[in-house]
Amino acid sequence: MDLQLKNKVAIVTGGSQGIGRASALRLAQEGASVVIAARGRELLDQVALEIRAAGGSVAAVQADVSRAEDCARLVAEAVGAFGRLDILVNNAGTSATGEFESVTDDIWQADFELKLFAAIRLARLAIPHLKQQGGGRIVNITNTGAKQPRAKSMPTTVTRAAGLAFTKALSKEFAPHQILVNTICIGLVRAGQHERKAAKAGVALEQYYAKLAKDIPLGRVGRAEEVADAIAFLASEAASYITGTSINLDGGASAVL
């Protein structure tokens, strides 16, 4: 299926590994020019090399999207590099969780800056450019815990729940401008953080994933490429009548729609 992304320009935050890397590669494969952003330069440059080696067009911007000035620079460099902006993928984030009484104000604030305010600021900066193109796409990455929080899941489940509300409100306000805003609520997906936890616990990675998958109806942990496919779909013309929607990408684990 032709997703009609050729000549589109997309920003992908957290683009140096995991879901961000897979999404950047997928969008570039579909013909989009991709601007990837992350804090670390080395991994960022490696992904840029991968995309170029596959014939894609990419710009790599070292940026910490929890900082307002870096958000502004990222959008400016994206438009400067490719002359337009059509797609924003707000993917940057980590899974910060702990016992409620141990979560300090600084931890709360850092999580809001990274997961919520980064999305807010980047959307505010991107929307004028999307309007110039007659519309566009914003895809926010959240998680299923935002809908069904468990004990010891803060601050992540709270900031992600705010991301759901942000997605819905933004979709309503900018639908008249043909700016479609959706969120993908991920469940357990293979990622570097799980590799580090497995190594710390001294457990083989596949054994670690098998343990995590016990409560997943499909019987396995998801792959970053599967999230990337969903992002590419939502960014495409094939999803031109979908906005204000959350998609659970969790192997059926969530008990709520």
Buried (B, 14 or more C-beta within 10 A) or exposed (E): EEBBBEEBBBBBBBBBBBBBBBBBBBBBBBBBBBBBBBBEEEBBBBBBEBBEEEEBBBBBBBBBBBBBEBBBBBBEBBBEBBEBBBBBBBBBBBBBBBEEEEBEEEBBEBBBBBBBBBBBBBBEBBBEBBBEBEBBBBBBBBBBBBBBBEEEBBBBBBBBBBBBEBBBEBBEEBBEEBBBBBBBBBBBBBBEEBEEBBEEEEBEEEEBBBEBBEEBEEEBBBBBBBBBBBBBBBBBEBBEEBBBBBBBBBBEBBEEE
